[in-house]
Amino acid sequence: MKKRERSVVARRWLEPPRAPVPDHPVWWANRGGQPALLPEDAIRIRRAARRAREAYPGPVGEVLAAELSSYVEQGWRAPDHGLPERLVRDVLDDGPT
């Protein structure tokens, strides 16, 4: 009996589509268009995290401080009406901006 030859099909790995790399670095915004957190904003938020621990002793202060610390670590500024910015204003008693 004669074996029938099968044609060979080249296979390649399936890769997810990649976003095009810009010609210039975009340091001021992420993909959602949110601006980067400025150093003075990061200092203000860390001050609010310290103040939250002092003003609300126990688990509540720890949760507020952890939330504010994670906001700084994310590196992108939230809208002024967003929860992190409202929390910073409330803890520091800055009032509306």
C-alpha positions as CSV (number, residue, x, y, z in Angstrom):
1,M,0.0,0.0,0.0
2,K,1.2,3.4,-0.9
3,K,1.3,6.1,1.7
4,R,-0.3,9.4,0.8
5,E,1.7,12.5,1.6
6,R,0.1,15.3,3.5
7,S,1.0,18.9,2.8
8,V,2.7,20.7,5.6
9,V,1.1,23.8,7.0
10,A,3.3,26.3,8.7
11,R,1.9,27.1,12.1
12,R,2.7,30.1,14.3
13,W,1.9,30.9,17.9
14,L,-1.2,33.0,18.4
15,E,-0.2,36.2,20.0
16,P,-2.5,38.9,21.3
17,P,-2.5,42.1,19.3
18,R,-0.1,44.7,20.5
19,A,-0.6,48.4,20.8
20,P,1.6,50.4,18.5
21,V,4.6,51.9,20.2
22,P,4.6,55.7,20.0
23,D,7.6,57.5,18.4
24,H,7.9,59.7,21.5
25,P,7.5,58.7,25.1
26,V,4.2,59.6,26.7
27,W,5.0,60.1,30.3
28,W,2.1,62.4,31.2
29,A,-0.9,60.1,30.6
30,N,-1.8,56.4,30.7
31,R,-4.0,54.6,28.1
32,G,-7.1,56.0,29.7
33,G,-5.9,59.5,29.3
34,Q,-5.5,60.2,33.0
35,P,-2.6,62.6,33.9
36,A,0.3,61.4,35.8
37,L,0.4,62.1,39.5
38,L,2.8,65.0,40.2
39,P,5.3,64.8,43.0
40,E,3.5,67.5,45.0
41,D,0.3,65.6,44.7
42,A,2.0,62.4,46.0
43,I,3.3,64.3,49.0
44,R,-0.2,65.7,49.7
45,I,-1.7,62.2,49.5
46,R,1.0,60.7,51.8
47,R,0.3,63.4,54.3
48,A,-3.4,62.6,54.1
49,A,-2.6,58.9,54.7
50,R,-0.5,59.8,57.9
51,R,-3.4,62.1,59.0
52,A,-5.9,59.3,58.5
53,R,-4.0,57.0,60.9
54,E,-3.9,59.8,63.5
55,A,-7.5,60.9,63.1
56,Y,-9.1,57.5,62.9
57,P,-7.1,55.1,65.2
58,G,-7.5,51.4,64.7
59,P,-8.7,49.5,61.6
60,V,-10.6,52.3,60.0
61,G,-7.5,54.5,59.9
62,E,-5.4,51.6,58.6
63,V,-7.9,51.0,55.8
64,L,-8.0,54.7,54.8
65,A,-4.2,54.9,54.9
66,A,-3.9,51.7,52.8
67,E,-6.3,53.1,50.2
68,L,-4.5,56.4,49.9
69,S,-1.1,54.6,49.7
70,S,-2.3,52.4,46.9
71,Y,-3.6,55.6,45.1
72,V,-0.1,57.0,45.2
73,E,1.5,53.8,44.0
74,Q,-0.8,53.6,41.0
75,G,0.8,56.8,39.7
76,W,-2.2,58.3,37.9
77,R,-4.3,61.2,39.1
78,A,-8.0,60.4,39.7
79,P,-10.7,63.0,38.7
80,D,-11.4,65.7,41.3
81,H,-14.9,64.2,41.9
82,G,-13.5,60.7,42.4
83,L,-13.3,58.9,45.7
84,P,-9.5,59.2,46.3
85,E,-9.5,62.9,45.8
86,R,-12.6,63.5,47.9
87,L,-11.0,61.3,50.6
88,V,-7.8,63.4,50.6
89,R,-9.8,66.6,50.8
90,D,-11.9,65.3,53.6
91,V,-9.0,64.0,55.7
92,L,-6.9,67.1,55.2
93,D,-9.9,69.5,55.4
94,D,-8.8,71.2,52.3
95,G,-12.3,71.9,51.0
96,P,-13.3,71.7,47.4
97,T,-10.7,72.7,44.8
